[in-house]
Amino acid sequence: MPLFKYMMTSHGIIDYLINLDGTYKATYRLMQQLTVAFYHHNVEAYNTLYSPEK
């Protein structure tokens, strides 16, 4: 049985999932920021995002 009653793009699926819970949205946003920092070789931004909260 399919999860959705109609065809959805990957963007639509991500929107659906991150809107289920605020934690999902925050986690997705953090991963996107880490990906951009890594892609642009921005070590300072990556380390700032990756460091545990104090």
Secondary structure, 3 states (H helix, E strand, C coil): CCCCCCCCCHHHHHHHHHCCCHHHHHHHHHHHHHHHHHHCCCHHHHHHHHCCCC
